[in-house]
Amino acid sequence: MAPHSPANRIADLTYDRFVSDDGVISSRTASGADTRDVKRPAEPTARPASTCHVVHRDQIGELHLSRDSGERLLASGSFFWIDIYEPTEADFAVLRDVFHFHALALQNTEQFGQRPKIDDYDDHVLLVAYGAVPDQDRLVEVHCFYSDRFLITVHCDEAPAFTEVRRRYQAREEPIEHPPLLLYRIIDALVDSFFPILADFDDRIDELENQTFLRASDAQLQEIFAMKRLLVGIRKAITPQRDMFASLLGGVAELPAMTAEDERYFRDIYDHLIRISDLIDSYRDLLTSSMDVFLSTVSNRLNVVLKQLAVIATIFLPLTFITGFFGQNFGWLIGHIGGWPEFVGLGIGIELAALALMVVFFKRRGWF
């Protein structure tokens, strides 16, 4: 993972040739002089159209979002859902001119990277929510423009959670019977998309702990840090999202056409967010414990190595003393060591006896 942040970017228009400050195309000759085409405007490179889907009484499937299609949906008088993936400038123009969304709401949607929130703009609300892509361990930011006439979702990253919701309505081929229920299903799909990632966390933490006890390595430590970063990213999305639904259920914020029965459904989303928040805290503690286990294992291994080196150094210490002491020219030794038996008995024998005494002493102390 790590946790990773969503890529919310809108491609800038690029120009094929140099454009001067006054908007006139110019090209340079071999001598360096500028030749200007005063009446030829700069033409930006065309950007691929965004992918839009619609769920409506008369149409379920892909949609080419334009001024005409937007006005036709509004004039039908039936509730509809438009899902815009990778919006373009033309899409934002339709949202501004046809649906008359507030300028601040559109500005937030153009920039993305927003905090989960609910903003009320008289005839519609802007709801920012996050989901996840389990296979890629990344977040998906979704902006929902909701009113009693329509629901428009905008996102720059692929949202697999929406696929199942659209398939459900395609199978039914019926109009949306209750708008808040559609919003609930969309938000619930986004929230539930976090559970597969957290389930993988549980299994992976157990594997890391077992591998750490067998043989700790730097790769395990790097994976622990990566998982902690991913948890931090999920926590930044879940915590304000949980607070957002707490304010919705507490009456601080309101949704159009929402009834007391609808609150029970959104309370279920709030319970899921609390559960996810608790899981994040639990896994963060487990990762911290795994890091402590890793550091303790490495420290114990280092202590074992140091103990072995200390034993070896301690064994050689008396041997060094004996060889150094008897290396001096004592008259008695010179007079009594006249052959191999005396050399082996007094020279090597004393060293072997000292070595045996040290080994017996270390064994009784339990040092190795």
Phi, psi and omega per residue, in radians:
M1 nan -1.960 -2.124
A2 0.983 1.762 -2.373
P3 -0.650 2.293 -3.059
H4 -1.933 2.609 -3.114
S5 -1.566 2.641 -3.110
P6 -1.183 2.604 3.116
A7 -1.580 1.668 -3.123
N8 -1.836 1.561 -3.071
R9 -2.341 2.542 3.022
I10 -2.039 2.165 -3.060
A11 -1.106 2.372 3.083
D12 -1.391 2.633 3.079
L13 -1.290 2.353 -3.139
T14 -1.985 2.674 -3.098
Y15 -1.972 2.482 -3.112
D16 -1.275 -0.568 -3.095
R17 -2.257 2.964 -3.110
F18 -1.158 2.345 3.128
V19 -2.043 2.198 -3.128
S20 -1.330 3.006 -3.102
D21 -1.109 -0.445 -3.129
D22 -1.603 0.190 3.044
G23 1.449 0.262 -3.091
V24 -1.838 2.362 3.111
I25 -1.287 2.402 3.092
S26 -2.373 2.630 3.052
S27 -2.290 2.657 -3.062
R28 -1.752 2.371 3.078
T29 -1.479 3.069 -3.128
A30 -1.131 -0.514 -3.135
S31 -1.439 -0.079 3.118
G32 1.713 -0.112 -3.127
A33 -1.377 2.678 -3.132
D34 -1.705 2.298 3.016
T35 -1.938 2.245 -3.006
R36 -1.949 2.401 3.005
D37 -1.843 1.677 -2.948
V38 -1.164 -0.578 -2.988
K39 -1.736 0.170 -3.104
R40 -1.899 1.977 -3.128
P41 -1.304 2.759 3.083
A42 -1.294 2.299 -3.110
E43 -1.891 2.031 3.109
P44 -1.284 2.691 3.080
T45 -1.203 2.459 -3.091
A46 -1.260 2.411 3.097
R47 -1.789 2.461 3.134
P48 -1.005 2.519 -3.135
A49 -1.178 2.628 3.136
S50 -1.295 2.816 3.101
T51 -1.657 2.111 -3.114
C52 -2.157 2.483 3.038
H53 -2.208 2.599 -3.120
V54 -2.297 2.477 2.995
V55 -2.138 1.913 -3.044
H56 -2.528 2.902 3.135
R57 -1.043 -0.654 -3.070
D58 -1.744 -0.188 -3.056
Q59 -2.681 2.298 3.036
I60 -2.346 2.024 -3.121
G61 2.587 -2.702 -3.110
E62 -1.279 2.658 -3.080
L63 -2.445 2.397 2.965
H64 -1.607 1.818 -3.063
L65 -1.312 2.141 3.121
S66 -2.603 3.091 3.111
R67 -1.083 -0.740 -3.110
D68 -1.154 -0.794 -3.124
S69 -1.161 -0.655 3.093
G70 -1.138 -0.780 3.121
E71 -1.140 -0.605 3.132
R72 -1.174 -0.697 3.118
L73 -1.161 -0.726 3.119
L74 -1.142 -0.661 -3.110
A75 -1.276 -0.297 -3.116
S76 -1.191 -0.430 -3.132
G77 1.347 0.019 3.131
S78 -1.845 2.534 -3.129
F79 -1.156 2.482 -3.132
F80 -2.513 2.801 3.106
W81 -2.196 2.185 3.063
I82 -2.011 2.193 3.100
D83 -1.920 2.066 -3.093
I84 -1.922 2.092 3.116
Y85 -1.901 2.211 -3.081
E86 0.978 1.229 -3.073
P87 -1.164 2.620 3.094
T88 -1.924 3.075 3.095
E89 -1.080 -0.621 3.107
A90 -1.120 -0.649 3.103
D91 -1.132 -0.758 3.117
F92 -1.142 -0.558 3.084
A93 -1.134 -0.679 3.095
V94 -1.162 -0.746 3.122
L95 -1.096 -0.578 -3.122
R96 -1.396 -0.770 -2.996
D97 -1.557 -0.549 -3.085
V98 -1.664 -0.842 -3.093
F99 -1.576 -0.229 3.044
H100 1.007 0.833 3.069
F101 -1.260 2.676 -3.123
H102 -1.123 2.563 -3.097
A103 -1.081 -0.657 3.133
L104 -1.171 -0.658 3.111
A105 -1.124 -0.752 3.117
L106 -1.169 -0.639 3.123
Q107 -1.103 -0.732 3.092
N108 -1.106 -0.671 -3.116
T109 -1.263 -0.599 3.108
E110 -1.172 -0.596 -3.089
Q111 -1.508 -0.613 -3.031
F112 1.024 -2.932 -3.068
G113 1.164 0.555 -3.086
Q114 -1.618 2.810 3.057
R115 -1.443 2.494 3.073
P116 -0.963 2.256 -3.033
K117 -2.867 2.944 3.004
I118 -2.224 2.080 3.107
D119 -2.002 2.242 -3.130
D120 -1.659 2.197 3.116
Y121 -2.175 0.986 3.076
D122 1.103 -1.467 -3.026
D123 -1.567 -0.039 3.095
H124 -2.719 2.896 3.079
V125 -2.179 2.628 3.027
L126 -1.890 2.072 -3.136
L127 -2.022 2.115 3.122
V128 -1.826 2.129 -3.122
A129 -2.353 2.801 -3.120
Y130 -2.134 2.541 2.979
G131 -2.260 -2.907 -3.102
A132 -2.465 2.747 3.018
V133 -1.951 1.745 -2.990
P134 -1.012 -0.692 -3.063
D135 -1.202 -0.414 -3.067
Q136 -1.994 -0.038 3.113
D137 0.911 0.931 3.079
R138 -2.444 2.846 -3.091
L139 -1.649 2.723 3.092
V140 -2.194 2.090 3.119
E141 -1.673 2.206 -3.092
V142 -2.160 2.252 3.062
H143 -1.814 2.173 -3.082
C144 -1.989 2.026 2.995
F145 -1.654 1.992 -2.985
Y146 -2.207 2.377 3.015
S147 -2.569 -3.087 3.125
D148 -1.354 -0.004 3.138
R149 -1.975 -0.415 -3.057
F150 -2.771 2.888 2.975
L151 -2.382 2.124 3.137
I152 -2.123 2.076 3.112
T153 -1.867 2.370 -3.111
V154 -2.235 2.283 3.108
H155 -2.670 2.574 -3.135
C156 -1.675 -0.311 3.118
D157 -1.904 2.693 3.134
E158 -1.118 2.350 -3.128
A159 -2.046 1.612 3.139
P160 -1.080 -0.394 -3.123
A161 -1.114 -0.472 -3.117
F162 -1.331 -0.370 -3.070
T163 -1.087 -0.788 -3.125
E164 -1.177 -0.636 3.124
V165 -1.138 -0.775 3.110
R166 -1.133 -0.663 3.142
R167 -1.125 -0.607 3.123
R168 -1.110 -0.762 -3.133
Y169 -1.303 -0.528 3.068
Q170 -1.167 -0.621 3.125
A171 -1.218 -0.584 -3.116
R172 -1.381 -0.632 -3.095
E173 0.918 0.757 3.108
E174 -2.247 2.710 3.106
P175 -1.149 2.803 3.130
I176 -1.204 2.016 -3.010
E177 -1.342 -0.522 -3.076
H178 -2.577 1.918 -3.054
P179 -0.982 -0.804 3.136
P180 -1.058 -0.505 3.124
L181 -1.187 -0.622 3.065
L182 -1.127 -0.789 3.106
L183 -1.063 -0.691 3.103
Y184 -1.071 -0.775 -3.113
R185 -1.127 -0.639 3.135
I186 -1.196 -0.853 -3.136
I187 -1.149 -0.674 3.135
D188 -1.112 -0.669 3.098
A189 -1.146 -0.673 3.099
L190 -1.138 -0.779 -3.109
V191 -1.166 -0.757 -3.114
D192 -1.171 -0.312 3.128
S193 -1.195 -0.220 3.092
F194 -1.369 -0.439 -3.020
F195 -1.131 -0.708 3.092
P196 -1.043 -0.665 3.122
I197 -1.124 -0.767 -3.119
L198 -1.201 -0.578 3.075
A199 -1.127 -0.693 3.065
D200 -1.124 -0.587 3.094
F201 -1.041 -0.790 -3.099
D202 -1.046 -0.821 -3.132
D203 -1.166 -0.706 -3.082
R204 -1.217 -0.604 3.114
I205 -1.108 -0.730 3.096
D206 -1.081 -0.725 3.122
E207 -1.133 -0.704 3.137
L208 -1.108 -0.710 3.134
E209 -1.122 -0.733 3.115
N210 -1.144 -0.730 3.129
Q211 -1.168 -0.582 -3.139
T212 -1.145 -0.710 3.129
F213 -1.190 -0.597 3.141
L214 -1.299 -0.925 -3.141
R215 -2.811 1.899 3.130
A216 -1.360 2.420 3.138
S217 -2.459 2.914 3.135
D218 -1.163 -0.505 3.130
A219 -1.090 -0.659 3.106
Q220 -1.156 -0.709 3.116
L221 -1.125 -0.716 3.094
Q222 -1.111 -0.672 3.116
E223 -1.185 -0.637 3.097
I224 -1.089 -0.773 3.123
F225 -1.131 -0.686 3.121
A226 -1.122 -0.708 3.114
M227 -1.169 -0.630 3.103
K228 -1.178 -0.669 3.087
R229 -1.125 -0.680 3.110
L230 -1.145 -0.679 3.093
L231 -1.121 -0.673 3.105
V232 -1.096 -0.728 3.112
G233 -1.115 -0.725 3.104
I234 -1.165 -0.676 -3.134
R235 -1.113 -0.670 3.128
K236 -1.114 -0.475 3.113
A237 -1.544 -0.626 -3.035
I238 -1.349 -0.746 -3.047
T239 -1.056 -0.919 3.086
P240 -1.165 -0.498 3.095
Q241 -1.180 -0.662 3.067
R242 -1.135 -0.755 3.107
D243 -1.134 -0.576 3.126
M244 -1.095 -0.795 -3.139
F245 -1.297 -0.454 3.032
A246 -1.134 -0.708 3.086
S247 -1.196 -0.566 3.108
L248 -1.177 -0.765 3.138
L249 -1.301 -0.430 3.126
G250 -1.461 -0.025 3.116
G251 1.530 0.021 3.116
V252 -1.224 -0.690 3.089
A253 -2.075 2.722 -3.112
E254 -2.348 2.669 3.056
L255 -2.016 2.462 3.121
P256 -1.055 2.463 3.065
A257 1.083 0.415 -3.132
M258 -1.581 2.288 -3.122
T259 -1.913 3.076 3.107
A260 -1.119 -0.602 3.081
E261 -1.154 -0.623 3.119
D262 -1.157 -0.567 3.136
E263 -1.066 -0.547 3.105
R264 -1.115 -0.655 3.108
Y265 -1.190 -0.768 -3.140
F266 -1.239 -0.430 3.035
R267 -1.168 -0.540 3.061
D268 -1.140 -0.686 3.064
I269 -1.097 -0.719 3.127
Y270 -1.085 -0.696 3.094
D271 -1.113 -0.679 3.099
H272 -1.126 -0.681 3.127
L273 -1.164 -0.669 3.073
I274 -1.115 -0.732 3.116
R275 -1.090 -0.769 3.119
I276 -1.102 -0.727 3.123
S277 -1.081 -0.714 3.103
D278 -1.149 -0.692 3.114
L279 -1.117 -0.689 3.122
I280 -1.078 -0.779 3.117
D281 -1.110 -0.701 -3.137
S282 -1.154 -0.783 -3.133
Y283 -1.203 -0.556 3.072
R284 -1.133 -0.718 3.082
D285 -1.145 -0.688 3.125
L286 -1.147 -0.683 3.097
L287 -1.155 -0.676 3.068
T288 -1.090 -0.729 3.091
S289 -1.131 -0.684 3.109
S290 -1.106 -0.664 3.087
M291 -1.154 -0.676 3.090
D292 -1.133 -0.704 3.097
V293 -1.103 -0.727 3.128
F294 -1.066 -0.842 -3.134
L295 -1.132 -0.658 3.110
S296 -1.164 -0.694 3.124
T297 -1.122 -0.771 3.114
V298 -1.109 -0.714 3.132
S299 -1.136 -0.723 3.122
N300 -1.141 -0.692 3.102
R301 -1.109 -0.695 3.103
L302 -1.135 -0.671 3.116
N303 -1.125 -0.665 3.114
V304 -1.113 -0.754 3.130
V305 -1.118 -0.767 3.124
L306 -1.113 -0.646 3.109
K307 -1.116 -0.742 3.120
Q308 -1.115 -0.736 3.105
L309 -1.141 -0.653 3.127
A310 -1.151 -0.692 3.108
V311 -1.098 -0.797 3.135
I312 -1.080 -0.775 3.138
A313 -1.130 -0.660 3.141
T314 -1.201 -0.633 3.106
I315 -1.140 -0.715 -3.108
F316 -1.359 -0.250 -3.130
L317 -1.121 -0.896 3.102
P318 -1.149 -0.553 3.113
L319 -1.130 -0.703 3.101
T320 -1.124 -0.687 3.128
F321 -1.122 -0.756 -3.098
I322 -1.139 -0.833 -3.133
T323 -1.122 -0.610 3.126
G324 -1.255 -0.689 -3.107
F325 -1.204 -0.812 -3.113
F326 -1.460 0.006 3.036
G327 -1.334 -0.165 3.100
Q328 -1.331 2.822 -3.066
N329 -1.562 1.356 3.052
F330 -1.411 2.365 -3.113
G331 -1.107 -0.645 -3.121
W332 -1.135 -0.735 -3.139
L333 -1.163 -0.707 -3.129
I334 -1.129 -0.611 -3.114
G335 -1.359 -0.471 -3.043
H336 -1.814 -0.291 3.090
I337 -1.688 1.693 -3.119
G338 -2.056 0.031 -3.126
G339 -2.832 -3.021 -3.104
W340 -1.145 -0.720 -3.126
P341 -1.045 -0.782 3.130
E342 -1.166 -0.652 -3.125
F343 -1.150 -0.747 3.134
V344 -1.213 -0.716 -3.084
G345 -1.230 -0.835 -3.078
L346 -1.491 -0.642 -3.080
G347 -1.441 -1.150 -3.087
I348 -1.340 -0.593 -3.102
G349 -1.081 -0.755 3.134
I350 -1.104 -0.686 3.128
E351 -1.159 -0.746 3.113
L352 -1.125 -0.657 3.114
A353 -1.140 -0.739 3.100
A354 -1.109 -0.698 3.113
L355 -1.112 -0.738 -3.140
A356 -1.141 -0.711 3.114
L357 -1.105 -0.697 3.138
M358 -1.159 -0.722 -3.138
V359 -1.127 -0.761 3.117
V360 -1.102 -0.722 3.136
F361 -1.101 -0.775 3.138
F362 -1.145 -0.653 3.131
K363 -1.118 -0.774 -3.113
R364 -1.177 -0.537 3.093
R365 -1.384 -0.211 -3.131
G366 1.297 0.513 -3.109
W367 -1.424 -0.312 3.056
F368 -2.804 nan nan
